């Protein structure tokens, strides 16, 4: 499986505040652009926060994928396979349809 990080919101909040969600995504995108071109500073800040040696954090920062983008069909399918596996293992109580719970902004 690919490694993805997700930003979560309640559906109610997202539907009532699409402008806020848009601003958050724009600001996260700016931060990611800055981070990608300032990896030593990112490593310094994270090393101090997580208590690891800067050289270790630098390796992780260099390997990170930067950028914020909406979930595409591939990511949704991967998450569906995970949800199905979790259901089969009885880690979650009911089957989920990932595509039905992904929020898409209305234009």
Secondary structure, 3 states (H helix, E strand, C coil): CCCCCCCCCCHHHHHHCHHHHHHHHHHHHHHHHHHHHCHHHHHHHHHHHHCCCHHHHHHHHHHCCCCCCCCCHHHHHHHHHHHHHHHHCCCCCCCCCHHHHCCCCCC
